[in-house]
């Protein structure tokens, strides 16, 4: 690779390493630097540009952390494939000088991880917990979050302590609408967005909008928490079986329902990605009656490790039939507790007439922090960094599971924070969980997500998000001892 021609402005608004970083990043995005292409060494590029080598080091470090380039020992720096990298729009800024100097040093791995104890057969604390709900907090930009919080509180904005708009602050809703359009293809205005503290609140609000005693269809298996929430509304719930493309629309047509709850981009817990043909079938079903709606829970959509991002179902909706729900809890941190719902225009009037008096359940200070975190580009970088971390764990887990090939089938890979092991033998799910627990390993059965139990092979969910790499290796070794024939 020849040295790069980069026009640096010594007295520009951005420091030199930011200019180098932005130039290389843009070249990669535009395809001018191809995947696998070798970059000049930091020493040669620094000499060519007549800057300090540390300046180039800073730029390369940032590109490394975001997954644009990779370092190969004794060979140099090479451009990565960018198919899976998150794009949040052109208006997002890059790292500030202050953040680069001290932000990364404040990253900590000390926050507790998500736990799901519903299916665990063991009574003692497990050595290794393959929870599908666990996430890795070691990459969270604590320094950035602290600085944003400090700056916002130091500004003396008294209006932040007054009651805000019921749907959430307009600035945040505008930022969310731009983010959803650029990353998920969602077509909406800020006026259609409602911000709430978690999906639970938004689903309860949705009951007020759709009304009581609604007949709703859900996938089987499904996200059990949503099922329980709908059950508490006195909704009449029917389950529809799935195939390799998701919910069977032919079976859905046999049911007299007015709403359908689906996770088309990455179904939990099966990991099925609904193809465009099945999505079109669902939309056709909804368009056949004015009172039908699809509730799209865009679960885990941020984390894909192969291929291009899958657009949302709402992106294909031309008749206002999709109610879109998403959250920042998985992508940022569970404690953020900020979710959002995009209502179609047909339901906005009803919301304002019957629910507009409900106050927003998210602090205005938290809304401002999140707004600046997304708007100023930190969220984009955090997603790219976490995707690289999770992809490494995902690939490591698949490698460790190779000895299981004769006894288990792996499915649900290449997206999300868990995959599935389907037994080829006669061992029951409870027995798999019990024998794993004896080895000090906590695993989770698919039956915990089933509403109506059907005759299917024993299936185990293995989450890797909350485990360190060495824990993945050691945990799988113990599962090998528990499950594989000697």
N, C-alpha and C positions, 0 to 999 in steps of 0.2 A: 504494500500500500504506500502510495506517495504521501508526503506531508500535506496537510489540509490548508486550503486557503480560507482563512477566517479573518474577516475585517473587525479588528478590535478597536473600540473607542476608549481611549485611556481616561477621558473625562466624561464618559457617559453616565447615565443614571444607574446602570447595572455594573457590578464589579466584574473583573475580567473572567473569573472562573464561571460566573453565570452566563456570560456571553459565549464561552466555549461550550458549556453544557447545552445551552439552547440551540446553538448551531448544529452540533452533532445529533441532538435529539430530533431536530426538524429534518435533517438529512435522512435519518433512519425512517421517520414517519412517512416521508415523501418517496421512499424507495430509492433514493440516490445512493444510500449505503445499504447493501444487500445483506441478508442473513448469511453468516459465516465469513463475511469479509473482515480482514484483519485491519485494525486501527494502528496508527503510528504509536510507538512507545511514548510514555510520558516524557522521557528525557529528550527524544528527538523532536517531539511536538513543541516542547518548551523552548528548545534552542531555535527552532524554526520561527516561532511566534515572538521570540525575544521576551519571554516572561519567566517568572520563577517556576521551577518544576512543581512546587507545592500547589501552584495555581491549577495546573493541569491535573494533578492528583485529586484535588477537590472535585473538579468537574467529572473525572472518570469514576470517582467513588459514588457520586450521585447517580450517574448512569448505571453503575453496577447495582446499587440498591433498588433502583426502579425496574431492573430487568431488561434494560435496553442493550446492554453489553454483558459479556462474561469474560472472566479472566481464566486462561488456561496456563497452568504452571509451565515455566520455561519456554512458553510459546508467545504469550502476549495477550492482547485484548481483541475480542471478536464480537461482531454484531450478532445479537440474538434474533430469533424469529419474533415478530411483534404481533402475530395474529391474536394472541390472548391478552394483550395489554389493554388496559382500560383507557378509553378516550372520553374526557368530560367536557370537551369544547375548547374553542380557541381563546376564550376570555380568561383563562386561568393563569395565574402568575407562577413564578418559580420560587425556589428557596430564597429567603432573605439571607443577607450576610450574617446577621445575628443568630439565625437559626442554625446555620451550618457550623458556626463556631462552637455553640454550646448545646444545641438541641439534641444531637445524637448521643452526647455523653450522659443525658438524663434519662435515656430509655431504660426501663426496668422490667423485670419479668416476675414481679412479686405479687400481682393481683391474683385472687382466687379464680379458678376455672369453673366453667359450667359443669354441674353435676346432674345426673338423671338417675334416680335410685329406684325407679318403679319396677324394673325387671331383674334386679340383681338378686341372685340366689344366695350369696355369701353374707355372713354377718360381720366379719372383720373388715377393716379398711383394706381395700385391695392394693397390691403393689403397683398394678398398672390398670388404668381405667380407660377403655376404648369408647368413651362416651361420644355419640354422634353430635352432641350439643357443645362439646368442648371447643374453645378457641384459644389461639396463642396470643397472649398479651405481651410477649417479649418485644414485639415490633411496634407497639403502640407509641406514638410520638408524644410522650409525656411532656417534654420540654416545650413543644409547640403549643399543646393544649394549655399548659400553665401560663405561657406568655400571652396567649390570646385572652385567657380569663383575666390576667392582671391588667392588660391594656384596656379591656372593656370596663372593668370596675374603676380603673384610674381616670377614665374619661368623665366621670361624674354625670352619667346619663340618668337623670332622675326618672325619665319616662320608663326606664326598664323596670321600675318598681311599681308602676301603675298597671292596671288591668289592660291587657292587650286585646287584639281581635279574636273572636271566637274560633275562627278557623286556623289561627296561628298568624304570626307577624307576616306581613306581605312580603318583606324582603326575603325571608326564608322560603316562602312558598314560590317566589319567583326563581330563586336559586335551585330549588328542588325541581321545578318544571324544566329548567334548562338542563339540569343533570339527567333527568329521566329521558328527555328527548334525545340527548347526545349519546347516552349509554344504553338505553333500552328501547328507543324508538317511540316512546309514549308521546302521544299528541294531546296536550292539555294546556290550559291557561292557569295562572296562579289562582284564579277565582274558583277553579274546580277542585283545589287541593284542600284537604283538612289535615291538620297536624295534631297528633295525639300521643299520649304517653303509653306506647305499646299497642300491639295489634288487638289486645283484649278490649281496650276502650273503644277502638274504632269498630270492632265487630258489634259491641253493645250499641254504639251509635247507629250502626247500620240496621239494627233491629227496629229502631224508631222510624227509620226512613222507609224500609220495606214493609213494616207492619208485623203484627203478631200472627202466629199460627201459619207461617209460611211453610210450604212443602219444599224442601231443599234436597238436592242430590249431592253426594260426596263420593270421592274415589274410595275404593277398598283394596289395600290399606290406605290410611290417610293420616293427616296430622291430628293426633288424638285430642290435643288441647282445643283446637277449633271445634272439633266434634262435641266436646263437653260444653263449650260455650254456647253453641247452637242448641244443644239439648236443654240448657238452662233457660232458653227463651221459650220453651214449649214449641219449638219448631218440630215439624214432622220430617224426620230425616230418613231418606232411603239411600242405600249404598249401591253403587254400580261397579261391577268388576272391571279390571283393567287387562289389557294385553300389552304387547311390546311397544305400542304407540300411545298408551295412556287409556283414559276412560273410553269404554265402548259406547259410542253414540247410538248404535243400534239397540243396545240394552237401555240406554237413557230414554229413548223414544217410547219405551213400554211403560214408563213411569209418568204419573201426572204431577209434575213439579214445575215451579215457576222460577227457581234459582238453582244454580250449579256452582259448587265450590271446587276449583281446580288449581293445580300447581303445574302449568304446562312447561315452564322453562327448565325445571329440575324438580321432579315430583319427590316429595318426602313421604315415605322413606325409600322408595324403590329406585330413585335416581333416573327414572324414565324421562326423556326429553320428547315432548309431543311434536311430531312432524307437522309440516304445514298443511298436509291433506286433512289430518284429524282436526286441526284447529279450524279449518274451513268448515268442516262438518258441524263442529260445536257452534260456530257463529251462525250457520244456516239454521240450526235448531232454534237459537235465540231469536233470530229475525222473524220466525214464523208466528210469533205472538207478541203483542205490544207489552205484555206484562212480564216477559222473561228476561232474566239477567244472568250474566256470568260473573262470579266473584273470582278474580285472578289474584292468588297469593304468590307473589314473585319471590318464592323462597330460594335463598342461596344462589341467586342468579349471577352474583359478582364473580364467583369462582369457577372458571372453566380453564382446563389445562390443555385442551386440544381443540383446534378448529376456531372458527370465528364466533363471537358472542351471538346468542340466539335472541332475536327481537321478542318483545313481549307480545302476548295475545292482543292486548289493547292496541298495539301498533297496527293491527290488521282490521280493527273494528271501525266500520264506516257508518254505523247506525246507532251509536251510543248504547251499546248493550253490555259493555265490560266495566265492572267496578274494580279498579286496580288498587292493590294494597301492598305496601312494602315497608321495610324497616331498616334502620341503621345499626341495629343491635348486633347483627352478625358481622357486618363489615367493619365496624369501629370497635364497639365494646357493649356487652349486655347492659351495663349500668347507664348507658346513654339514654335508653328508653325513649327514643323518638321514632315514631312510625308515621306513615302518611297514607291517606286514601284519596284516590282520584275518582270523583263522581262524574258520570256522564251528565250532559246537560239536562237530560230528561228527569234526573233526580235532584238537581240543584235547587229548583224552586221548592220542592217538598222539604228538602233539608232546611232551607231558610225559613220556611213557614212553621215547621214543627220542631226543629232542633237548633235553630239559630241562637237561642238563649243560653245554650250550654257553653260554659267558659272553656277555653283551651286548657288542657291539663299539663302542658309543658311550660316550665318557667321561661320567662322572656330572656333571662340571662343565658340559659342553656340554648335557647333558640338563636341568640346573637352569636354565641361561640360557634355553634354548628354551622351557621350561615357563613361566617368568615373562614371556617375550616374548609368548607367546600369551595366557596367562591375564590379563595386565594390560592387554590391548587394543592393544598396539603392532603385533601382526601384522595385526589388522583394518585399522588405519590404513595400514600399509605396503601391504597388498594394494590398498586403494582408491586410494592414491596411484599405485602402479605401474600399475594398470589404466587410470587416466587418462592416464599417460605413454604406455603402449603403444597405447591407443586413438588418441591423436594421431598416432603414427607409422603405425599401421595405415591410418588414413584418408588420411594424406598419401601413403603408398605407392599406395593405390588411385587417388588423384587423379593421381599422376604416371604411372600405367600406362594412362590413358585413350587415349593415342595408339596403344597396342598392340592396341586392340580389334579391328581388322580382321585381324590376323595371329595373335593369341593369345586364348585364353579364360581368364579368371581364375576360380579355384575355391578352396575352403577358407578363404574370408574370414569375418570377423565372430567369429573365435575364435582363440586360440593366438598364437604369435609368428612364424608364417610363413604364406604363401599360395602357391598354385601357378599357374604359367603353362603352359597346354597349347597347343602349337603347332597351328595350323590348316593349316600348310603341310607341305612335304616335308623340311625341314631336320631332320637327326638330332640326337639329344640331345648326343652328343659334339661335334658341330660347333657347337652353341649354346654349350656350355661353353668350347670352344677359342676361338671368336671373342670371347666375353666376356673371356676371360683376356688376349687381345691388347690390350684396352682397359684392362686393369688391374683388372677386376672379377671376383671369385670367386663363382660360383654353383654350385648343386648339382642333380644329376639324380635323378629319381625312381627310376631303375634301381638306384641304390645301396641302395635299400630293398627291392628285389625279390628274392624267393627263387627262384621259377620265372618265367622271363621269358616274357611274352606279347606278342602283337602289339598295341601301343598307341602312340598319338602321343607324340612327344617332350614331356616334362614337366619343368619346372624349379621347384625349391623356392627361394623368395625369403624369407629370414628378415630381420626388421627389428628384433628386440629389442636387438641389440648395436650398432646404428648410431645416430649422431646424426641429427637431422632433416635438416641440410644435407647429410650423407653420403647419405641416402636420395635426395634430389633429384639430386645430382651423379652418383651411381651409376646411377640409372635413365636419366639423359641419355646416359651412355656405353653402356648397353645398347641404347638407341634407335639410336645410331649403329652398333652392332654387328649388330643383328638386323632392323631395319626397312628395307624397300626405300627407296632414295633417290628 
